[in-house]
Amino acid sequence: MTDAFYLYFDRSSYDLLVLESSPIHTSLGVIRATASPDLTVEYVLHGDLNGTFSLNSTTGEIILMHT
């Protein structure tokens, strides 16, 4: 038995489309990862200085907050 840890995303990359006409609070997509039983996955968004998006740290859902 080994003490191996793993983290796998369900895709190698994510492409999300945001239309100019998208209403506020629109769900844009979900990022999903699977981890070994000893790990907890927490999603964090970096670089969104204007607060345009919200990322649910538990579910990975990305929400449009303003345009």
C-alpha positions as CSV (number, residue, x, y, z in Angstrom):
1,M,0.0,0.0,0.0
2,T,1.3,3.5,-0.9
3,D,0.4,6.9,0.5
4,A,-0.2,8.3,-3.0
5,F,-2.4,11.4,-3.5
6,Y,-4.0,12.3,-6.7
7,L,-6.1,15.2,-8.2
8,Y,-7.7,14.8,-11.6
9,F,-9.8,17.4,-13.5
10,D,-12.6,16.0,-15.7
11,R,-11.2,18.0,-18.7
12,S,-7.7,19.1,-19.7
13,S,-9.1,22.6,-20.3
14,Y,-12.3,24.6,-20.0
15,D,-13.8,27.0,-22.6
16,L,-16.6,29.2,-21.3
17,L,-18.7,31.5,-23.5
18,V,-20.0,34.8,-22.1
19,L,-22.3,36.7,-24.4
20,E,-22.7,40.4,-23.9
21,S,-26.5,39.8,-23.5
22,S,-25.9,37.3,-20.7
23,P,-27.9,38.3,-17.6
24,I,-26.2,38.8,-14.2
25,H,-26.0,35.6,-12.1
26,T,-25.9,33.4,-15.2
27,S,-24.2,30.1,-14.6
28,L,-21.3,29.9,-17.1
29,G,-20.1,26.4,-16.3
30,V,-18.6,24.1,-13.7
31,I,-15.1,23.0,-13.1
32,R,-14.8,19.5,-11.7
33,A,-11.9,17.7,-10.1
34,T,-11.6,14.3,-8.3
35,A,-9.2,13.9,-5.5
36,S,-7.9,11.0,-3.5
37,P,-10.0,10.3,-0.4
38,D,-7.5,12.0,1.9
39,L,-7.8,15.3,0.0
40,T,-10.4,18.0,-0.1
41,V,-10.9,19.9,-3.3
42,E,-11.4,23.7,-3.0
43,Y,-11.7,25.9,-6.1
44,V,-10.1,29.4,-6.1
45,L,-10.3,32.1,-8.7
46,H,-7.3,34.3,-9.2
47,G,-6.8,37.4,-11.4
48,D,-10.5,38.6,-11.6
49,L,-9.7,42.1,-10.2
50,N,-13.1,43.5,-11.3
51,G,-15.1,40.8,-9.6
52,T,-16.8,39.9,-12.9
53,F,-17.0,36.2,-11.9
54,S,-17.8,34.2,-8.8
55,L,-16.4,30.7,-8.3
56,N,-18.2,28.5,-5.8
57,S,-15.2,27.1,-3.8
58,T,-17.1,23.8,-3.1
59,T,-19.0,23.0,-6.3
60,G,-16.7,24.7,-8.9
61,E,-19.6,26.6,-10.5
62,I,-18.7,29.9,-12.2
63,I,-21.3,32.6,-12.1
64,L,-21.4,35.9,-14.0
65,M,-21.6,38.7,-11.4
66,H,-21.5,41.8,-13.6
67,T,-20.7,42.8,-17.1
